[in-house]
């Protein structure tokens, strides 16, 4: 009985830590000293799910395969221009955009909703990082991304003493037995 309780606590802790790591994309950047400027022109076309967007960024894929923000800007859908300074990777480091790396655009709202962003460039083929480079964007299309909620694992039997009304997936121990306690 005690081992089962410890196991259940351990599973809940692992689920909590895992779900906290899957939270909203970080728009924090590291100033590496080398950069490129991406300028969104005045009157750029904005389309899609843009109403609640508050921040926009361009990301690179690090050596671990994770998306990391290389540059970000606050965002308002009022047609005013803005720029994003993209930070390039330092020699021998994995801390910024690499030469000729394609941009991955993301956005988020103040409440943490995430969006994929598809840009239209003033000059075709200017969607890659170039040290000390410049590119202009004349349109952005926003698409809300759907993130599946993590299941809440627990006892789903209302007559059990450890019933969890919030559980969305039956909890099982290492042998495939229910974690419900009667």
PLY file of the C-alpha trace (Angstrom):
ply
format ascii 1.0
element vertex 182
property float x
property float y
property float z
element edge 181
property int vertex1
property int vertex2
end_header
0.00 0.00 0.00
2.76 2.44 0.94
4.79 1.58 -2.20
1.71 2.19 -4.34
1.27 5.64 -2.78
4.93 6.48 -3.35
4.68 5.26 -6.95
1.54 7.35 -7.54
3.26 10.42 -6.06
6.31 9.79 -8.26
4.13 9.48 -11.40
2.29 12.70 -10.56
5.58 14.52 -10.01
6.98 13.28 -13.34
3.79 14.34 -15.16
3.91 17.79 -13.53
7.55 18.35 -14.47
6.98 17.10 -18.02
3.94 19.29 -18.57
5.72 22.36 -17.20
8.48 21.83 -19.76
5.90 21.66 -22.56
4.51 25.06 -21.74
4.58 28.10 -23.98
7.49 28.75 -26.29
10.10 31.09 -24.79
10.62 34.35 -26.64
13.75 35.23 -24.64
16.84 35.89 -26.76
20.60 35.90 -26.24
22.56 38.86 -27.61
25.56 37.23 -29.26
26.95 40.40 -30.82
26.43 39.34 -34.46
23.07 39.98 -36.05
20.74 40.50 -38.99
17.73 42.82 -39.23
14.27 41.70 -40.36
12.02 44.69 -41.04
8.24 44.44 -41.35
7.28 47.34 -43.61
4.59 49.94 -42.84
1.16 48.69 -43.90
2.29 45.07 -44.19
-0.64 42.71 -44.81
-1.69 40.85 -41.66
-4.09 37.92 -42.00
-5.43 34.96 -40.09
-5.74 34.64 -36.31
-3.95 37.91 -35.58
-6.32 39.68 -33.16
-4.76 38.51 -29.87
-1.10 38.26 -30.88
1.17 40.24 -28.55
4.67 38.96 -29.40
6.35 37.62 -32.53
9.71 35.95 -32.99
12.02 34.11 -35.34
13.51 30.82 -34.17
16.43 28.58 -35.03
16.83 24.85 -34.41
19.63 24.09 -31.97
21.86 21.01 -32.01
19.36 19.18 -29.77
16.56 19.76 -32.30
14.75 22.33 -30.14
13.40 25.66 -31.41
15.14 28.58 -29.72
14.25 32.24 -30.19
16.89 34.19 -32.14
14.98 37.49 -32.11
11.59 38.82 -31.00
9.44 41.93 -30.92
6.26 43.05 -29.26
3.40 43.07 -31.75
0.29 45.14 -32.38
-1.95 44.74 -35.39
-2.15 48.45 -36.19
-0.12 48.47 -39.41
2.90 50.14 -37.85
6.32 48.87 -38.91
8.58 46.92 -36.58
11.87 45.11 -36.74
13.30 41.95 -35.30
17.02 41.75 -34.63
18.15 38.17 -35.20
21.19 37.07 -33.25
23.72 34.84 -34.98
25.65 32.01 -33.43
29.10 32.72 -31.99
32.00 30.64 -33.32
31.90 27.15 -31.84
28.65 27.87 -29.95
25.05 26.77 -30.44
23.47 30.05 -29.35
22.02 31.71 -32.44
21.21 31.52 -36.14
23.72 29.85 -38.47
24.65 31.21 -41.90
21.91 30.38 -44.44
19.60 28.92 -41.77
15.93 29.28 -42.75
13.72 31.35 -40.41
11.00 29.69 -38.35
8.40 32.27 -37.32
6.23 31.93 -34.18
3.93 34.25 -32.27
2.03 34.18 -29.01
-0.76 36.01 -27.24
-0.61 37.45 -23.74
-2.52 34.39 -22.44
0.07 31.99 -23.92
-1.75 30.85 -27.07
0.77 30.02 -29.79
0.70 30.73 -33.52
2.62 29.63 -36.58
3.47 32.58 -38.80
3.95 32.51 -42.57
5.76 35.60 -43.90
5.79 37.13 -47.37
9.16 38.67 -48.22
9.71 41.71 -50.42
12.53 39.82 -52.15
12.06 36.10 -52.73
14.68 33.87 -51.13
15.49 36.31 -48.35
14.23 33.99 -45.62
17.68 32.86 -44.45
20.13 34.26 -41.93
23.02 36.33 -43.29
25.48 38.03 -40.91
24.91 41.81 -41.02
22.08 41.18 -43.50
18.74 42.87 -43.98
15.42 41.61 -45.28
11.98 43.19 -45.61
8.65 41.51 -44.96
5.45 42.77 -46.59
2.96 40.32 -45.09
2.38 37.93 -42.20
-0.28 35.19 -41.95
-1.05 33.83 -38.47
-2.43 30.35 -37.72
-3.31 29.30 -34.18
-1.63 26.04 -33.23
-3.51 23.39 -31.32
-1.59 21.89 -28.45
-3.08 18.70 -27.09
-3.48 18.96 -23.32
-1.49 16.49 -21.29
-3.70 13.74 -19.87
-4.35 13.81 -16.15
-3.54 10.32 -14.93
-5.29 9.06 -11.83
-8.04 6.96 -10.36
-11.28 7.41 -12.30
-13.50 5.22 -10.08
-15.78 7.45 -7.96
-16.08 4.88 -5.17
-12.31 4.63 -4.62
-10.73 6.55 -1.73
-8.21 8.18 -4.09
-10.75 9.13 -6.80
-9.56 12.03 -8.97
-12.48 13.85 -10.60
-10.01 15.65 -12.90
-8.42 12.45 -14.24
-8.73 11.96 -17.99
-6.71 8.75 -18.17
-6.83 5.75 -15.85
-3.70 5.44 -13.74
-1.93 2.12 -13.85
0.99 0.79 -11.85
4.08 -0.84 -13.36
2.19 -4.15 -13.73
-0.83 -2.64 -15.50
-3.08 -2.71 -12.40
-5.35 0.18 -11.51
-3.96 2.69 -8.99
-7.40 3.03 -7.38
-7.52 2.28 -3.66
-10.69 0.76 -2.13
0 1
1 2
2 3
3 4
4 5
5 6
6 7
7 8
8 9
9 10
10 11
11 12
12 13
13 14
14 15
15 16
16 17
17 18
18 19
19 20
20 21
21 22
22 23
23 24
24 25
25 26
26 27
27 28
28 29
29 30
30 31
31 32
32 33
33 34
34 35
35 36
36 37
37 38
38 39
39 40
40 41
41 42
42 43
43 44
44 45
45 46
46 47
47 48
48 49
49 50
50 51
51 52
52 53
53 54
54 55
55 56
56 57
57 58
58 59
59 60
60 61
61 62
62 63
63 64
64 65
65 66
66 67
67 68
68 69
69 70
70 71
71 72
72 73
73 74
74 75
75 76
76 77
77 78
78 79
79 80
80 81
81 82
82 83
83 84
84 85
85 86
86 87
87 88
88 89
89 90
90 91
91 92
92 93
93 94
94 95
95 96
96 97
97 98
98 99
99 100
100 101
101 102
102 103
103 104
104 105
105 106
106 107
107 108
108 109
109 110
110 111
111 112
112 113
113 114
114 115
115 116
116 117
117 118
118 119
119 120
120 121
121 122
122 123
123 124
124 125
125 126
126 127
127 128
128 129
129 130
130 131
131 132
132 133
133 134
134 135
135 136
136 137
137 138
138 139
139 140
140 141
141 142
142 143
143 144
144 145
145 146
146 147
147 148
148 149
149 150
150 151
151 152
152 153
153 154
154 155
155 156
156 157
157 158
158 159
159 160
160 161
161 162
162 163
163 164
164 165
165 166
166 167
167 168
168 169
169 170
170 171
171 172
172 173
173 174
174 175
175 176
176 177
177 178
178 179
179 180
180 181
